[in-house]
Amino acid sequence: MARLMRAGCATAFTIDGPKGPRHIAKMGAVLLAKKSGHPIVPLTVSVKKFWQTPSWDFFQIPKPFTAARMILAAPIHVPADANDAVLKAKRDELQLVLDDLHRRAEAWRHS
């Protein structure tokens, strides 16, 4: 993915990984930001009406014509020379930002 980013390709992935736990940021985005030199841009998408799968992440499929909102936060930059303590601090920062985005998205959905 770092190679694709350096080549100018847009990239994105879910932060809680392929196995969860749900809504818990893993270190992958932080390590990718360190390696690629690109910041992490935290975002969430919320929809008013959806079908929900019975999977571990409760994957949501938007219903046709439903309202949707994307909420972005400020980029999180990770220095190329970040040590383990800085990487953990950046992951913790990312988690706090994502928790806030989720709270805001849920408030909008229920408004």
C-alpha positions as a printed Julia matrix, in Angstrom:
111×3 Matrix{Float64}:
   0.0     0.0    0.0
   2.92    2.35   0.73
   4.13    1.82  -2.86
   0.7     2.72  -4.21
   0.58    5.84  -2.07
   4.01    6.98  -3.28
   2.77    6.41  -6.85
  -0.1     8.84  -6.21
  -2.91    6.32  -5.83
  -5.7     7.09  -3.4
  -5.86    4.53  -0.61
  -8.22    3.85   2.28
  -9.02    1.06   4.67
 -11.02    0.3    7.77
  -9.03    1.04  10.87
 -10.23   -1.87  13.02
  -8.69   -4.47  10.76
 -10.21   -7.58   9.26
 -10.97   -9.25  12.6
 -11.65   -6.48  15.12
 -12.34   -5.72  17.8
 -14.85   -3.27  16.39
 -13.95    0.44  16.52
 -10.46   -0.19  17.92
  -7.68    1.36  15.83
  -4.79   -0.92  15.0
  -1.2     0.16  14.47
  -1.32   -0.44  10.69
  -2.41    3.07   9.71
   0.22    4.63  11.96
   2.99    2.44  10.53
   1.82    3.15   6.98
   1.85    6.9    7.65
   5.39    6.62   9.03
   6.6     4.58   6.06
   4.82    6.53   3.31
   5.18   10.06   4.64
   1.45   10.63   4.11
  -0.77   11.69   7.01
  -3.69    9.7    8.33
  -6.99   11.41   7.48
  -9.57   10.05   9.93
 -13.13    9.96   8.64
 -16.44    8.28   9.19
 -19.53    7.87   7.04
 -22.94    7.63   8.64
 -26.27    6.87   7.0
 -29.76    7.37   8.37
 -31.24    4.06   7.15
 -29.37    0.83   6.57
 -29.42   -2.94   6.7
 -26.96   -4.42   9.18
 -25.15   -7.72   8.77
 -24.79  -10.13  11.71
 -20.97  -10.06  11.38
 -18.45   -9.08  14.1
 -18.33   -5.49  12.77
 -22.1    -5.11  12.17
 -21.37   -4.01   8.59
 -23.98   -1.55   7.36
 -25.44   -1.45   3.86
 -27.15    1.89   3.1
 -30.76    1.71   1.99
 -31.56    3.4   -1.33
 -32.05    7.16  -1.19
 -31.09    7.44   2.48
 -29.32   10.53   3.79
 -25.59   10.15   4.42
 -22.94   12.28   6.07
 -19.15   12.04   5.9
 -17.24   13.63   8.77
 -13.5    14.23   8.48
 -10.97   15.21  11.12
  -7.65   17.01  10.85
  -4.81   14.93   9.4
  -2.54   13.11  11.82
   1.13   13.29  10.81
   3.57   10.59  11.87
   7.29   11.46  11.71
   9.48    9.15   9.62
  11.79    8.72  12.61
   9.01    7.96  15.11
  10.05    5.49  17.82
   7.75    3.01  19.55
   6.56    5.55  22.13
   5.65    8.1   19.44
   3.9     5.41  17.37
   1.81    4.38  20.38
   0.97    8.02  21.12
  -0.14    8.53  17.5
  -2.29    5.39  17.63
  -3.86    6.66  20.85
  -4.46   10.07  19.24
  -6.08    8.35  16.25
  -8.33    6.34  18.58
  -9.49    9.49  20.4
 -10.25   11.24  17.11
 -12.14    8.24  15.75
 -14.16    7.93  18.95
 -15.16   11.6   18.61
 -16.08   11.15  14.93
 -18.21    8.12  15.79
 -19.99   10.02  18.57
 -20.71   12.92  16.21
 -21.92   10.58  13.47
 -24.27    8.76  15.85
 -25.64   12.08  17.13
 -26.4    13.13  13.53
 -27.99    9.77  12.71
 -30.35   10.03  15.67
 -31.21   13.7   15.13
